[in-house]
Amino acid sequence: MTLQSPSQLEELIVGPGVTVTLIYLAIQLRSNTWSQRADMTARVL
C-alpha cells in the first residue's frame, strides 16, 4: 500500500460529498429566495 492509495480513497469519498453539499446549498438558497419574495409581496399587499 503506497501513500497514493489513501489519497485516492479520500478523493473518492470527498468528491461526491462536496457535490452533494453544493446541490443542497443551491436548493436551500432557492427556497429562501422564494420565501423572501413571498414575504415582500405579502407586505406590499
For each residue, the residues with C-beta under 8 A, 3 or more apart:
1: 5 6
2: 5
3: 6 7
4: 7 8
5: 1 2 8 9
6: 1 3 9 10
7: 3 4 10 11
8: 4 5 11 12
9: 5 6 12 13
10: 6 7 13 14
11: 7 8 14 15
12: 8 9 15 16
13: 9 10 16 17
14: 10 11 17 18
15: 11 12 18 19
16: 12 13 19 20
17: 13 14 20 21
18: 14 15 21 22
19: 15 16 22 23
20: 16 17 23 24
21: 17 18 24 25
22: 18 19 25 26
23: 19 20 26 27
24: 20 21 27 28
25: 21 22 28 29
26: 22 23 29 30
27: 23 24 30 31
28: 24 25 31 32
29: 25 26 32 33
30: 26 27 33 34
31: 27 28 34 35
32: 28 29 35 36
33: 29 30 36 37
34: 30 31 37 38
35: 31 32 38 39
36: 32 33 39 40
37: 33 34 40 41
38: 34 35 41 42
39: 35 36 42 43
40: 36 37 43 44
41: 37 38 44 45
42: 38 39 45
43: 39 40
44: 40 41
45: 41 42
